[in-house]
């Protein structure tokens, strides 16, 4: 009975697992028409999305390792949305890419529901190695270098996470998150237990810092973005961040929920420093993919501040923002892909309006949204993020975030200025495949719809965290 219940709870994950096996087998058989594998991947992602939405309000534990809840399922929806758009972005890539993409999706979905360090480590490694494979598939020098850097830093991050889990195991004798919440070990007078608890917490936070691109563990992000295919860079910017934030919320609320004071101010300050470093580093950047890498760092800082206040309103606002961020970021990477993977220098965007007007219009819209300028969804998302911080009484951090928003507007407007205000330096015809066009349209509709009518998505995001 318990087995059947657990299998029912992880229905969407099992669907993706079946898709992984089928794509792997068909990749050997199908020699030329590789788009069929993308279509199959999209089908399984869609079925998993339908199952996820249908079981959104179903809660329970699966195999004592995964906590299925409305919050976890909402993160699944963000992950599956990002995966579907990424599949369309990478429509013409090798068949192995679809296998690796679905493997990363499975890892991300397990990651956001893990309440046991064993399932967490397994999911994290599945996700990380699948992403490394996606980066390396591009095959050139930049991709190989990016994959190697991501591999080394992923191993380093995993080492910190395993060490942190080991320290907590020495206190609680279990890898099960709720044991830590139910225990009063932190309140004991034992100095050794308190030190082990703090060490475990710090090691885990450092490991997650790498995954979130939080300062000072952010340095890998722009290099990986430059070397990776734009679909993979977009996947890392959105799905990777959503899964990492989902796990972080799970961990903080379940394991360290009784010690909010231990992590609240820390996350607020990390978020504040992260957004500043990301924005300042992007100011002088001439490579648009690296610029979007620094942008990802800054956005991670914004979301960290909302989570750092330790309220349900903050988590709901972060969820709302992650939905919007996924749409506008993958839309921006679709434009980059259309212009050209190795045409990422801003010189290629000079006079883009005269040579490729459609891409220019989309570039303006997505970058205006990323900058948080009304009436786009980016403005609404940042408004509610900062509102959650203000509601918690952290006025200084809100002012800091607004200043960073002004800084970010400068570098987001640079590509727009280049596209609109100069004569073309390079004349070329941008690609516009049907799948790529669909990503652009979905992003475009999302940016304006949630910018003008955000209440439905916002209420949904708040409802799943019980606000």
C-alpha positions in Angstrom: 0.0 0.0 0.0 2.8 2.4 0.9 4.6 1.5 -2.3 1.6 2.2 -4.4 1.0 5.6 -2.6 4.6 6.6 -3.1 4.5 5.7 -6.8 1.4 7.7 -7.3 3.0 10.7 -5.6 5.9 10.7 -8.0 3.9 10.1 -11.2 5.3 13.2 -13.0 8.9 12.1 -12.1 8.2 8.6 -13.4 6.8 10.1 -16.6 10.1 11.9 -17.2 12.1 8.8 -16.4 10.1 6.8 -19.1 10.9 9.7 -21.5 14.6 9.5 -20.7 14.7 5.8 -21.5 12.7 6.1 -24.7 14.7 9.0 -26.0 18.0 7.1 -25.2 16.8 4.0 -27.1 15.4 6.0 -30.1 18.5 8.0 -30.4 20.3 4.8 -31.5 17.7 4.0 -34.1 16.9 7.5 -35.6 19.9 8.6 -37.7 18.8 11.8 -39.4 15.4 13.1 -38.2 16.7 14.2 -34.8 13.8 16.6 -34.4 11.6 13.6 -33.6 13.5 13.2 -30.4 12.8 16.8 -29.5 9.1 16.3 -30.2 9.1 13.2 -28.0 10.9 15.1 -25.2 8.3 17.9 -25.5 5.5 15.3 -25.3 6.8 13.8 -22.1 7.5 17.2 -20.6 3.9 18.2 -21.4 2.4 15.0 -19.9 4.5 15.5 -16.8 3.2 19.1 -16.6 -0.4 17.9 -16.9 0.1 15.3 -14.2 1.8 17.9 -12.0 -1.0 20.4 -12.3 -3.6 17.7 -11.8 -2.0 16.5 -8.5 -1.0 20.0 -7.4 -2.9 19.9 -4.1 -1.9 16.3 -3.3 0.5 16.1 -0.4 2.5 13.3 1.2 5.9 11.6 1.6 7.3 9.3 -1.1 9.7 6.6 0.1 10.6 8.7 3.1 12.8 10.8 0.9 10.6 13.2 -1.1 8.0 15.6 0.3 5.3 16.1 -2.3 3.4 19.4 -1.6 1.8 22.2 -3.5 4.9 24.3 -3.1 7.2 21.5 -4.5 4.8 20.9 -7.4 4.7 24.6 -8.2 8.5 24.5 -8.5 8.0 21.5 -10.8 5.8 23.7 -13.0 8.5 26.3 -13.3 11.1 23.6 -14.1 8.9 22.0 -16.8 8.1 25.4 -18.3 11.8 26.1 -18.6 12.5 22.7 -19.9 9.8 23.0 -22.6 11.1 26.3 -23.8 14.7 25.0 -23.7 13.7 22.0 -25.9 12.3 24.4 -28.5 15.4 26.5 -28.3 17.6 23.5 -28.9 15.3 21.9 -31.5 18.1 21.3 -34.0 20.7 20.0 -31.6 22.0 16.4 -31.4 19.8 13.6 -30.0 21.9 13.2 -26.9 20.9 16.7 -25.9 17.3 15.6 -25.3 18.4 12.7 -23.2 20.6 15.0 -21.1 17.9 17.6 -20.8 15.3 15.2 -19.5 17.8 13.7 -17.1 18.5 17.2 -15.7 14.8 17.8 -15.5 14.3 14.6 -13.4 17.2 15.7 -11.2 15.7 19.1 -10.7 12.2 17.8 -9.9 13.6 15.4 -7.2 15.9 18.1 -5.9 13.1 20.5 -5.0 11.2 17.8 -3.0 14.1 16.2 -1.3 13.8 15.9 2.5 16.6 13.4 2.8 20.3 14.1 2.1 20.7 10.8 0.1 18.0 11.7 -2.4 19.3 15.3 -2.5 22.9 14.3 -3.3 21.7 11.8 -6.0 19.4 14.4 -7.6 22.0 17.1 -7.5 24.7 14.9 -9.2 22.2 13.7 -11.8 21.3 17.3 -12.6 24.9 18.6 -12.6 26.4 15.9 -14.8 23.5 16.2 -17.3 24.1 19.9 -17.6 27.9 19.4 -18.0 27.1 17.0 -20.9 24.8 19.6 -22.5 27.5 22.3 -22.3 30.1 20.0 -23.8 27.9 18.9 -26.7 28.6 22.2 -28.5 32.0 20.7 -29.2 34.2 23.8 -29.7 37.0 25.2 -27.5 34.7 27.6 -25.6 32.2 24.8 -24.8 34.8 22.4 -23.6 36.4 25.0 -21.3 33.0 26.0 -19.9 32.1 22.3 -19.3 35.4 21.7 -17.5 34.9 24.8 -15.3 31.4 23.8 -14.4 32.5 20.2 -13.7 35.3 21.3 -11.3 33.1 23.8 -9.4 30.1 21.3 -9.3 32.4 18.8 -7.6 33.7 21.4 -5.2 30.1 22.4 -4.3 29.1 18.8 -3.8 32.0 18.3 -1.5 30.8 21.1 0.7 27.3 19.8 0.7 28.3 16.3 1.6 30.5 17.6 4.4 27.6 19.7 5.7 25.3 16.7 5.6 28.0 14.6 7.5 28.2 17.2 10.3 24.4 17.2 10.7 24.4 13.4 10.7 26.9 13.5 13.6 24.4 15.4 15.7 21.1 13.8 14.7 22.1 10.4 13.5 19.9 10.7 10.5 19.9 12.3 7.0 16.2 13.0 7.3 15.5 16.7 7.4 12.4 16.8 9.7 14.5 15.1 12.5 16.5 18.3 12.8 13.4 20.4 13.0 11.8 18.2 15.7 15.0 17.9 17.7 16.1 20.5 20.2 19.8 19.8 19.8 20.6 23.4 18.9 19.2 24.4 22.3 21.4 22.0 24.2 24.2 23.3 26.2 26.7 21.0 24.5 29.3 23.2 22.8 30.4 20.5 20.4 26.8 20.0 19.1 26.3 23.7 18.6 29.6 24.0 16.7 28.8 21.0 14.5 25.4 22.4 13.8 26.8 25.8 12.7 29.6 24.1 10.6 27.0 21.9 8.9 24.8 24.9 8.1 27.7 26.9 6.8 29.0 24.1 4.6 25.6 23.5 3.1 25.1 27.2 2.5 28.4 27.5 0.7 27.6 24.5 -1.5 24.2 26.0 -2.4 26.0 29.4 -3.0 27.7 27.8 -6.0 24.5 26.5 -7.4 22.7 29.8 -6.9 25.6 31.9 -8.3 25.6 33.8 -5.1 28.6 36.0 -4.2 31.4 35.0 -3.6 30.7 31.8 -5.4 29.5 33.4 -8.6 32.6 33.6 -10.8 31.8 30.5 -12.9 28.6 31.9 -14.3 29.6 34.3 -17.1 32.3 31.9 -18.4 29.8 29.0 -18.6 27.2 31.2 -20.3 29.7 32.4 -22.9 30.8 28.9 -23.8 27.5 27.1 -23.6 24.8 27.0 -26.3 22.2 29.7 -25.6 19.6 27.0 -24.8 21.9 25.5 -22.2 22.8 28.9 -20.8 19.1 29.7 -20.5 18.4 26.4 -18.9 21.1 27.0 -16.3 19.8 30.6 -15.7 16.2 29.4 -15.1 15.7 25.7 -14.3 19.0 25.4 -12.4 18.1 28.5 -10.3 14.5 27.4 -9.7 15.6 23.9 -8.5 18.3 25.4 -6.2 15.9 27.9 -4.7 13.2 25.2 -4.3 15.6 23.0 -2.4 16.9 26.0 -0.3 13.4 26.9 0.8 12.7 23.3 1.6 15.9 23.0 3.6 15.5 26.3 5.5 11.8 25.8 6.4 12.1 22.1 7.4 15.6 21.6 8.8 16.4 25.1 10.1 12.8 26.4 10.6 13.3 26.8 14.3 16.4 28.9 13.8 15.1 31.7 11.4 17.4 34.2 13.1 20.4 32.0 12.1 19.8 32.4 8.4 17.5 35.4 7.8 19.9 38.3 8.1 22.7 36.2 6.4 20.6 35.6 3.3 19.5 39.3 3.2 23.1 40.4 3.2 24.3 37.7 0.7 21.4 38.8 -1.6 22.3 42.5 -1.3 26.0 41.9 -2.1 25.2 39.4 -4.9 22.9 41.9 -6.7 25.5 44.7 -6.5 28.4 42.5 -7.7 26.3 41.1 -10.6 25.1 44.5 -11.7 28.5 46.3 -11.4 30.3 43.5 -13.2 27.8 43.7 -16.1 28.3 47.4 -16.7 31.5 47.1 -18.8 30.6 43.8 -20.4 30.5 43.7 -24.2 29.6 40.0 -24.7 25.8 39.7 -24.4 25.9 36.1 -23.2 28.3 37.0 -20.4 26.1 40.1 -19.7 23.1 37.8 -19.2 25.3 35.6 -16.9 26.0 38.6 -14.7 22.3 39.5 -14.9 21.5 36.0 -13.6 23.7 36.7 -10.6 21.9 39.9 -9.9 18.5 38.3 -10.1 19.6 35.6 -7.7 20.4 38.4 -5.3 16.9 39.9 -5.7 15.3 36.5 -5.0 17.6 35.8 -2.0 16.5 39.0 -0.3 12.8 38.0 -0.6 13.5 34.5 0.8 15.8 35.9 3.4 12.9 37.8 5.2 11.6 34.4 6.2 8.0 35.0 5.5 5.4 33.2 3.4 4.8 36.4 1.5 8.5 36.5 0.6 8.4 32.9 -0.7 5.2 33.5 -2.7 6.8 36.6 -4.3 9.9 34.6 -5.2 7.8 31.9 -6.8 5.9 34.6 -8.8 9.1 36.2 -9.9 10.7 32.8 -10.9 7.8 32.2 -13.3 8.2 35.6 -14.9 12.0 35.4 -14.9 11.9 32.1 -16.8 9.8 33.6 -19.6 11.8 36.8 -20.1 15.2 35.2 -19.7 14.6 32.3 -22.2 13.0 34.9 -24.5 16.2 36.9 -24.4 18.3 33.8 -25.1 16.0 33.0 -28.0 16.9 36.4 -29.5 20.6 35.7 -28.8 20.3 32.3 -30.5 18.6 33.9 -33.5 21.4 36.4 -34.0 24.0 33.7 -33.7 25.8 31.7 -31.0 29.2 33.2 -31.8 27.8 36.6 -32.6 27.5 37.5 -29.0 29.7 40.6 -29.1 27.7 43.8 -29.0 29.2 44.9 -32.3 26.9 42.4 -34.0 23.9 44.2 -32.4 24.9 47.6 -33.9 22.1 48.7 -36.3 20.2 45.4 -35.8 16.9 47.3 -36.3 17.9 48.0 -39.9 18.9 44.4 -40.7 16.6 42.3 -38.4 13.7 44.5 -37.1 11.7 41.6 -35.6 14.6 40.4 -33.4 15.2 44.1 -32.4 11.7 44.6 -31.2 11.9 41.4 -29.1 15.3 42.4 -27.8 13.9 45.7 -26.6 10.9 44.1 -24.9 12.8 41.3 -23.1 15.6 43.6 -21.9 13.2 46.3 -20.8 11.4 43.6 -18.8 14.6 42.3 -17.3 15.4 45.9 -16.2 12.1 46.0 -14.4 10.5 48.8 -16.4 6.7 49.1 -16.6 4.4 47.9 -18.1 6.3 44.6 -18.4 6.1 41.6 -16.1 9.6 42.2 -14.9 8.4 45.4 -13.2 5.5 43.7 -11.5 7.8 40.8 -10.4 10.3 43.2 -8.8 7.5 45.2 -7.2 6.2 42.2 -5.3 9.7 41.0 -4.5 10.6 44.3 -2.9 7.1 44.6 -1.3 7.7 41.4 0.6 11.0 42.8 1.9 9.4 46.1 2.8 6.5 44.3 4.6 9.1 42.6 6.8 10.4 46.1 7.8 13.7 45.9 5.9 13.5 49.4 4.4 17.2 49.6 3.9 17.4 46.5 1.7 14.5 47.8 -0.4 16.3 51.1 -1.1 19.4 49.1 -1.9 17.5 46.9 -4.3 16.0 49.9 -6.0 19.4 51.5 -6.5 20.6 48.2 -8.0 17.6 48.3 -10.3 18.7 51.7 -11.6 22.3 50.4 -12.2 21.0 47.4 -14.1 18.9 49.6 -16.4 22.2 51.0 -17.9 23.6 47.7 -19.1 20.2 46.3 -20.2 19.7 49.4 -22.3 23.2 49.2 -23.9 22.2 46.4 -26.4 19.0 48.3 -27.1 20.9 51.5 -27.8 23.3 49.6 -30.1 20.4 48.1 -32.0 18.5 51.3 -32.4 21.0 54.0 -32.6 23.8 52.9 -34.9 24.5 51.9 -38.5 25.1 48.1 -38.9 28.6 47.0 -38.5 27.8 43.4 -39.6 25.1 42.5 -42.1 23.6 39.1 -41.7 20.2 37.4 -41.7 19.1 36.2 -38.3 17.7 32.7 -38.0 14.0 32.3 -37.2 13.0 28.7 -37.1 9.4 27.8 -36.1 10.5 26.4 -32.8 12.6 29.5 -32.0 9.7 31.7 -33.1 7.4 29.9 -30.7 9.8 30.5 -27.7 9.8 34.2 -28.6 6.1 34.5 -28.8 5.5 32.6 -25.5 8.0 34.9 -23.8 6.4 38.0 -25.5 2.9 37.1 -24.4 4.0 36.2 -20.9 5.9 39.4 -20.4 2.9 41.6 -21.4 0.1 39.4 -20.0 1.7 39.1 -16.5 2.8 42.7 -16.7 -0.8 43.9 -17.2 -2.8 41.2 -15.4 -0.6 39.6 -12.8 -3.2 38.9 -10.1 -4.1 35.3 -11.2 -0.5 34.1 -11.1 0.3 36.0 -8.0 -2.7 34.6 -6.1 -1.7 31.1 -7.2 1.9 31.6 -6.1 0.7 32.9 -2.7 -1.9 30.1 -2.2 0.7 27.3 -2.5 2.7 28.7 0.4 -0.4 29.3 2.5 -0.2 33.1 2.5 
